[in-house]
Amino acid sequence: MNALISVSDKTGILEFAQALHALGIKLLSTGGTAKLLADAGLPVMEVAELTGFPEMLDGRVKTLHPKVHGGLLARRDLPEHMAALKAHGIDTIDLLVVNLYPFEATVAKPGCTLEDAIENIDIGGPAMVRSAAKNWKDVGVLTDASQYAGVLAELKADGKLTDKTKFALSVAAFNRISQYDGAISDYLSSIQEDGSHSLFSGQANGRFIKVQDLRYGENSHQEAALYRDLHPAPGSLVTARQLQGKELSYNNIADADAAWECVKSFTESACVIVKHANPCGVAVGADALEAYSKAFKTDPTSAFGGIIALNCPLDERAALQISKQFVEVLMAPAFTPEALEVFKTKVNVRILQIDLPPGGATAWEQGRNLIDIKRVGSGLLMQTADIHELALADLKVVSTLQPTPAQLQDLLFAWTVAKYVKSNAIVFCADGMTMGVGAGQMSRLDSARIASIKAEHAGLSLKGTAVASDAFFPFRDGLDVVVDAGASCVIQPGGSMRDQEVIDAANERGVVMVLTGVRHFRH
C-alpha cells in the first residue's frame, strides 16, 4: 500500500506517518513534508523522484503529473486501467493525506494583500483531493488531522479501510474543496475597483455544516434540519451543550436563539423569557433567582411553556423556582450540581449550557462583521448584524423635562429589550424589568395598547414607567397612548417629519423624551 502525504498544516502528521510506516505502508511526499518525515528517520520518496520531474515555479508545479493522478484515479476493478498503469510504470496510490494552503487564514489577517491571497490558492492539492475522492472505492483521502486516529485504528484492526469509511472520507473531501473554493470566490469577488473589499461579495457562497436533522419544521408537515457556520461565533446557540431533555425542535431552536441573543446583551445578571420568538419577560437582578422572578411577573400567562435564558450561573434556589412552571428550554452559562438535580425528574426539559462570548456580547461580532441572512423568493436578503450599542452619551434629550439618573437607566434597559422584540415594538419597563410588551403589530398604536393590556392582566402598574419604541412615532397619538397608560419617559429613534409635533406633545403631557438616532426594526 502506498500513501502520498503533502500537508500545509503539519499537526499530528509525523506521528501519523510513523504509524503508517509501522504498518508497512510506503510513504511518498513533497517539499517541507518530505523533509519533516526524512529528518525523523522515516524512509520517504519525494514526488519529484517518483515523477522524474523536479518541482518548479516555486513549488507551483509538483504533483500535477500522470504518475500521481494515474495512481490516484486508476480503478483497480478495470483491467484496462491496471494495464495502462503497468505499461507506463505507474504505481497505485492507496492513501492520500492532503490539507490545503491556508487561504482562509491568510485572508483573515489584517493587511493581507491580493498577492498574498493569490499565492495561498492551492492548485495541486485540490486536484489530488478531487482525484482521490472521485476514486473513493480504491483510495482513502484524508483532508483533516481529526481523521487520522480513526483511519489508523481501522488500518491496524483490518489492514484496510471499509467502503463506508472511504466514502465518508470522500464526502468530507469534496465538502472541504467546496468550502475552500467558496472562500476564494467570496474574497476575490468582494474586491472593489479601488482595491478595498465590500462586505457583500459578488457571489454569496454559504458554508454551513449540518448539525442534525430535526423531527419537523415550524409545523409537522414540514421537514427541517439545523446547520451551523463553518466557524461559529463563540457564545452562539449552535455551540450549546445539551445536558438533558428531549431533542430540540425547529421552534425550540428559533425561540432559544432569540432568548440567548437578548440575554447575553446584558452585563448584569439577567433573565429573558421568550414565547414565539418575542421576549415576554426580561429583567436584571442581583442573581438568577431575582432576575427570573422579576421577568416572570411581566407575563406569567405567556411564560407558560416558554424558553428561559440566563446570563449567569443557575443555582438551586433559582432552579426550584423555575421548576414550578412549565418550561420547554432552559439555558445558562453554568449550572450547579444541585440545580441540575432539581430538573432530573423533569426529563422533558431541555437544558442547554452555553458559554458567554469572550469580551462581551458584541465584541466578537464586531471583529467579524457578521452578516444576517433572510430567505426571500428565489433570493437572499443580506445585511450586517444589528450590533449597535447605545450609550448614555448617545442620547439626545429633546423634552423640556430632563430625565433623572434612574429614568435614564430604565430607558436604556427598555431600549435594549426593544431591539429583540418584533416590530412594531413597544416596551414598558421599570426598575430593571419589563412591565408590558407589545410586539409584531401592524400599528404601533396597537402594540402600545397590547402592552398596556398585558400589564393590566399581570397586575402591574405602568405608572412612572419608561417606554421604548423601536421606531419613531409618526404621530402624537402613539405617545398619548403610552402616557395615558402611565409612562413618565420615552425613548425613541426620532427622524419623523412630525418629530416636533411629538416633542411638543411630550412637553404638553409633562414627560421626558430622548432620541437615539437609530432604530431597531426586527421583522
N, C-alpha and C positions, 0 to 999 in steps of 0.2 A: 504494500500500500504506500502511495506517495502523497505527501502533504506539502502544499505550497503556502508559505506564510509570508505575508507582506503587510505590516501594520504601521500606522502613524502613532496611535496610542498603544504603547507597549506594556500597559498594565497587565500583569499576570502572564505575559506571553512566554517569558523564559521558562517558568515552571510548567506551562502547558507543553511547550516544545520538548522539555526534558521528559515529561511523561509519555509523549508520543514516541520519542526515541526509545524509551524503555520497552515500549510495546512492539518494537521492530519496524516502526514506520519511518520511511526515508524522508528527509527534510530538504525542501527546496526553499530558497528565499531570495530577497532583493536587498540591495543597499544597506541601510542602517540596521535593518532587522537581521540580515545575514551576519553582519559584523557582531551584533549583540550575541547571537547564538554561537558563533565561532569563538568569540572571546571567552565564552563559558565552557568551551571544550566540546561543544556538540558538533558532530560531523554534518555539514550542511553544504549543499551545492548551490552556488549562485545561479540565478536565472540566466545571466549572461553566458555562463558555461554551458547551460542546458541548450540555449538557443544558438550558441556560436556567434552571437551578435552582441556587441557591447552596449551598455546603457549610453544614451546620447541625449543631446539637447537639455542638459542639466537635469537628467533623470526623467524628462517628459516621456521618453520612449524607452521602455524596458520590457514590458510584459505583452505588448501588442505584437504577438508572433504566433504562427501556426503551432509551434511546439508547446505553447502554453494553452491557447484556445482549442487546439485539436485535442489535447489531453483532457481538457475540461468538457468539451462538447460531444465527444465520441460516445455513441450509445453502445454499451457492452453487449446488448442483445441483438445487434445488427452485424452480421458477418462482414458486410461490405465496409462498415465503419472501422472495424478492427483490422481488416486487411489494409485499409488506407493508412492506418497508424503504423502498421508493420512495414509497409512499403516506404514510408518516409522516416522511419526510425523515431517515432514519437511514442513516449510512454504515457499511460493514463495518469491523470491527477485525480485522486480519490477524495481528498480533503482540501478545501480552500479556506484559509483564515485571513481575512482582509477587513480592516476598518479604514475609512477614507480620510483623505486630507481634511484637516479641521476647518472646513469652510465656515460653518456656523459660529465657531468660537472666534475665528479671525474677524468676521464682520461685526461681531458683538463688541469688539474692543474699540474704545474711543480713538479717533484719529485714523481708523482703518482707511487706506486709500483704495482706489479702484484697482491699482496694480497689485496691492496685497491680496485683494479678493480674488482677482483672476488667477494669481499664482497658486491659490489654495483650492482651485477647482480640479478635482481628481478626474482623470480620464481612464487610465489603465485599470484602476481599482474597480470602478463601477462596471467596466466592460467585463472583467473577470467574474465579478459577482453575478452579473446577469447570465453569463455563460454557465456558471456552476449551478445557479438557481434554476435555469431552464432545464438542465440535465439532472434534476434532483434525484431521480431514481438511482443514479450511479455516483453522484458526488454530494458530499456533505459540505455546506457552506456556512461558515461562522462569521458574523459581522459585529459581534459584541462580546466583550470579555465575560459577561454574565452567562454566556452559553458554554464556556469552557468546561466547567465542573460536570454538567450533565452529560456532555458528549464523552468526556473521559470515563465517567462511570459506566456508560453503555459499552464503550470500546473494551474496557477492562473486563466487563462481565460476559460479553458475547463476541468480542473480536470484530464487530461491525456495528453499523448503525441501522436501526429499523427503518422501514419505509415511512412510518409515521413520523419519526424524528426528522428524517431528511426532508420530508415535505414541510414540516413545521419550520425548519431552518430556511427552506426556500422561500416560504411566505414572508418570514421575518426579513430575509434579504431583499426581496422586492419592495417591502414596506420601507426599508432603510433607504433604498435607492430613490423611492418616491419622495421621502422626506428631504433627502439631500438635494434632489433636483428642484423641489418646491422652494427650498431655502435660496438656491441660486436664482431662480426665477423671481422670487419676491425681492431680493436685493437688487438685482440688475434692473428690473422694471420699475423700481422706485426712484432711479436716478433722474434728476431733472436736468434741464438744459444748462443751468448754471453750476451743475456738479453737486448740488445739495440733494437730500433724499426726502421724498414725500412719505408721510405716514401711510399713505394708501398706494400700494404698488399697482402697476399697470395690469397685473393679473393676480387674483387672490387665490392662493394655494393653501387651503385648510390642511393642517396637520394635526389630527386628533387620533387618539388611541382609545379603542373600546374598553371600558371598564367592566361592563356587564350588560347582558340582555335583561330587560325588565318584563314583568309579567304582562303589562299592558301600558298604554299611554294615558293621556288625560281621562279617557273613557275606555271601557272594557273592550270595545270593538277595534281599538287602535293598537298597533304594535309599537314597541319603543325600545330604546337602548340608551345607556349613558356612556358618553365619551369624555375624555379629559384632554387638555392641551398636552402637546408633546413634552413641554416643560411647565408644569402647573405652578401657579404662584404659591409661595409659602403662605399658609394660613387660609387657603381656599377650601371650599367644601369638598372638592374631589380628593383632598389629602386626608380626609377624616378616617379614623379607625372606628369601626362599629364594634362596640363592646358587648352588646346584647340586642335581642329583639328580632322581629320578622325582617324579611328582605324589604329594602326601601322601594317604594313605588315611585312612579313618574311624578305624581303630585307631591309626595313627601319630599322628593329631591328639590323640586322647584320652590316649595314653601320654605324648606330648610335653608336654601341658598339665600332667600330674601331675609330670613331671620338672622342668619350669620353675618351677612354683609352689613346689616344695620347695627347689630350689637357690637361688632368689632370696631365701629367708628367712635365708640365712647372710651375715654380714658379711665373714668370712674367705674366701679363695679356696676354692671348694668344687666338688665333682663329685657328681652324682646319676645313677645308672644305674637305669632303670625297665624292668620287664618286666610286661606285663599289668596296668598301672595301679598296680603296687606298687614302691616302691624296693627293689631287690635289693642295692644297694651305695651307701653315702653316706660321704663323707669330706671333711675340710678339710685343707689343706696350705699350704706356702709358695708354691706356684704351681700351674698347671694340671697339670703332669706329676705332682707328688706327690699332689695331690688325686685325680686319676684312678687312679693306681697303687694307692693305698690302697682306693679304692672298688671297684675291680675284684677285689681279693683277697677281698672278702666272699663273693662267689658267682660265680666265673668261669663256671660252667655256665649260670646264668640270664642272665648278661650277654651271652651269645651271641645276636645278633640283637636286642639291646636298644636303648633310647633313652638317649642320653648328653647331659646338660646341665651346663654350666659357668657359673659367675657371674663368670668372669674371662677375659681375652683368651686365645685358644688360639694358642700359638706352635708352631714347627716341632718342637721336642723332644717336646711332648705329642702333636702330630699323628702323628708317626712311631710312637709307642707305641700310640695308639688305632687306627691303621690296621692293626695286626696282628690285630685282632678284627673279626668281622662286626658291623657296626652299621647300624641302619635310619635313625636320625635323629641328627644331631649339632648341638647348639645352644650358642651362646655370644654374649656381647655384642659380641665383636670377634674377628677372625681376622687373623693376619699374612699377607702375601702368600705367604710360604714355607709356612705351614700349609695354605693353600688349594691350593698346588701339590702337596702330598703326596697330596691326595684327588682330583686331576684324573683319575687313572687309575681311580679307584673311582667311576664315573659314576652308579651307582645310589644312592650315599649321599646322603641328603637333608641339606643343610647350611642351617641357619637362623641368621640373625643377628637378635638381639632386644636392644633397649636395655633396660637395667635401669631400673626405675621411679625417678623422682627422689625423693630424700629417704628412701630405704629401701623395703623390700618392702611394708610395710603403710601407709605414710604417706598415699598417695593413697586407698587403700581406706577408711581410717578417716575421711577427709574426705568420702567419698561415701556411706557406709553401703551398700555393695554388698550385693545380695541374691542368694543362691544359689537355684536353682530345680531341682526334680526332678519329672519327669512321673510321675503315677500314673494308674490307670484313670479316664478322664473327668475328670481334675482335675490340680491342681498342688500340690506342697508348696513353700512359700517360707520362707526363713529368712535372717537376716543372716549374712554370711560369717564363717567361723571365723578371725578375725584376732587372737585373743588371743595376746599375747606374755608369756612368763613371765620374770620377773627373779629374781635370787638372793634379793632381799628378800621375794619371794612364797612362798618355800619354808618349810615347817614341818617341822623335824626332830623325829620322834616316837620314834626309837630311842634307846637309851642311848648307843650308839656314835655319835660325831659324825663328819660327813664331812670329809675333807681338801679343800683347795682343788682338787686335781686331780680328785678324785671329783665335786665339785660341777660342774666344767666338763663332765665326761663325762656326768653326769646331765642337765644342760641340753641337751647335744648329743643324747643319746638321746631326750629328750622332744620336741625339735624334729622329729626324724625320725619318731617315732611318730605325730605329727599327720598325716602323709601316707601312713601305712600303713593298709590296710583293716582294719577291726575283725573279730575281736578281734586286737589288735596287741601283739606282744612284740618288743622291740628290745634286743639286747645291743650295747654299744659300749665302746670303749677307745681312748684316745689320739687322739680326733678321727676315728674311723672306725667304721662298723658292723662287728660281728663275727658277727652272726647275726640274721636277721629272720624272724619267724613272722607270717603275715598271713591274714586272711579266714577264720578257722576258727570253727565254731560254739562251740567250747570254748576258753577261754583256756589251759587245760592243754595242749591240742593245739598251739596257737600256740607256746607255750613249748618244747614237745618238738621241733617242726619247726625252730625257730630253732637249737636245740642240734644237731640232726642236720645242718643246713646248715653250721654252723660246723665240725663234725667232718669233713664231706666236703671243705670248703675247706682243711682242715689248720690251722684256727685254734683256739687255746686260749681258753677262756672264763674262765680263772682270773683273778679280780680285776676282772672286767668290771662295768660299770654297766648296769642294766636299766631300761627304761621300759615301763610298761603303760598303754595309752591309757585304761583304765577301772579301777575298783578291783578288788582281789582279793576275791571274795565269801567265799572260804575260805582257810585257810592252805596248802592243797595246791599252789596255783599258785606261792606263794612258795617252797615247798620244792623244786619242780621247778627253778626258776631258780637257787636257791642250790646245789642238787646239781650243776647244770651248771657252777658256778664263780663266780657273781655275788657281789660283795662289797658292793654298794649298789644300792638300788632306789628308783625314783621312780614314784609312782602318785597318782591323784587323792584317794583316801580317800572316805569317805562311806558305807561299808557298815555294816550293823548289826553286823557282826563285825570292825570295824576293830581293836578292842582285841585280839581273838584273833590277827589277822595281825601286829599290832605286837609282841605277846608272842612270836610265832614268830620275828620278826626278831631280837629280843633273845636268844632261845634259840639261834638259829643264828649269832649274832655278826656280823650285817650291819647296815649303815646303811639306814634307811628315811626318806624325806622325802615329804611330801604336797604336792600342788599346789592342791587345792581346785577344780580344773576338770578336765574330761575332754575327750578328742578323738575321739569316735566318728566313723568315716568309713565310711559304708555304700555 
